[in-house]
Amino acid sequence: MKNVEKYARGYFMPPETSLNWTRKEYITEAPIWCSVDLRDGNQALIVPMNLEEKLEYFKLLVDIGFKEIEVGFPAASETEFTFLRTLIEQELIPDDVTIQVLTQSREHIIRKTFESLKGAKKAVVHLYNSTSVAQREQVFRKSKEEIIDIAVSGAKLLKQCAEETEGNFQFQYSPESFTGTEIDFALDICNSVLDVWRPTAENPVIINLPATVSMSMPHVYASQIEYMSERLNFREHVILSVHPHNDRGTGVADAELGVLAGAQRVEGTLFGNGERTGNVDIVTLALNMYSHGVDPKLNFENIPAIISVYERLTKMRVSERHPYGGELVFTAFSGSHQDAIAKGMKWREEKEPRHWSVPYLLIDPKDIGREYEGDIIRINSQSGKGGIGYVLQLKYGLDLPAKMRENFGYCVKNVSDQQQKELLPDEIYDIFVKEYVNIQTPVEFVKYRFTDDEDFQTVVTIRIGNEVKEIAGTGNGRLDAISNALQTVLGMNYTDLIYKEHALETGSKSQAVSYIGIKASDGSVHWGCGIDVDIMTSSVKALFSAVNQMSRKTAGGSLR
């Protein structure tokens, strides 16, 4: 690419090595989650939510289990102010939920913010000012000392306004654009604010270190977080928070490694909505923990319902490949993948293991409201016999013999390839019925009877075209006798009759299903399926279906 020389790394490594977080294997307990959907997420929408939409979204977040929810920037607009007052005055905030509001470190904005919070049972007031080199030099044109003074004066005013305002308030400070700030300067400004607030066990303070613009690989961010965590004043009374954005596509990794490095709290949004490439996705973070057997303390048991509300209110769309929530994230089209999943599911049924370990499926889709049918194995020209057979068994109860699954698999793949599309389960079933089930041409089965049960002598009534005739045969069993009658009268020869049967539940009516394969003299195998309330009749229908398949496809199958 051209112009690569115009770019350089804009982050700052800690002056001392901070790599203790690398000794940790995984996150062992859920952090404090703070949703910023209604502020950070909402301000990134093409059309921000109106009052009614924000109230419904707030309820969604409460139902999911968020205990901290940033509800807006109340000094920024009348809509934001009205939303907050509505929540407070209509008592819509549950007692165990803390709301959070954002304010710049400017006097009139801070005072307007506290005006909006009158009567709040508990609220976090989130103070911020920009600290990065680029912001200091290009936007504010102020020295480090002047930037610290902005933060300290804001912190002092927060204390004063909190004492003058009815309500219960906790303080939070963010050195906005932290990732582009010299680490020692970020530490100085945070400690200067902490020296004003002087947190205690009863009144802890939140220090939030945002990746406002993600500028480094995740391990660098983690090292920055650890360095800060080990040097903040009043650390035992500080809740260390991270707020990663996703400019480099590493928001989730930044948050996870940040928690390993000492962060106790994560700010993010559902499905990563937010400015530019978005905020960190709390759905992914929570379910990543869930996949390790750690309770994330959030309820995502019905992801489809959450997505429905999210997309309707935000007018955003969850991508088909979005982790956990995307329509296709559990879907296998590849034949080998489908076969492994189908076998894994069967093994799980047989062994009933304690822990989930199905190939290609990180978690059980049912745990988040997804269905095996249509969600996991979907069929196109790349699919294999295992997946196609799995779909038939899961939805329709048809457990095909292995060789028949292979035969049917080629049939389905050919249809998908010719039509250049994915085939839905009902379309697959229709192909199966048309190709194999109760086939009545050119030879239609009418009825049968046995004249001697000991010698298995049978008379079978058949119809060929408009002609009805009776044919007779004997064998070492009922089905063998009927098979011999067909071969003798129709002039057909086949061997190695393959047979399988099982009960088939269709609604309240129990039926029997039989599968039969016959091998022609040229080595080709032809399959048929019979379905009937009587098991013997289903077997006969399967045999006739296989014979009809053979008569259609082999030169030696002419009828006489």
Secondary structure, 3 states (H helix, E strand, C coil): CCCHHHCCCCCCCCCCCCCHHHHCCCCCCCCEEEECHHHHHHHCCCCCCCHHHHHHHHHHHHHHCCCEEEEECCCCCHHHHHHHHHHHHCCCCCCCCEEEEEEECCHHHHHHHHHHCCCEEEEEEEEEEECCHHHHHHHHCCCHHHHHHHHHHHHHHHHHHHHHCCEEEEEEEEEECHHHCCHHHHHHHHHHHHHHHCCCCCCCEEEEEEECCCCCCHHHHHHHHHHHHCCCCCHHHEEEEEEEECCCCCHHHHHHHHHHCCCCEEEEEHHHCCCCCCECEHHHHHHHHHHCCCCCCCCCCCHHHHHHHHHHHHCCCCCCCCCCCCCCCCCECCHHHHHHHHHHHHHHHHHCCCCCCCCCCCCCHHHHCCCHHHHCECECCCCCHHHHHHHHHHHHCCCCCHHHHHHHHHHHHHHHHHHCCCECHHHHHHHHHHHHECCCCCEEEEEEEEEECCCCEEEEEEEECCEEEEEEEECCCHHHHHHHHHHHHHCCCEEEEEEEEEEEEECCEEEEEEEEEEEECCCCEEEEEEEECCHHHHHHHHHHHHHHHHHHHCHHHCCC
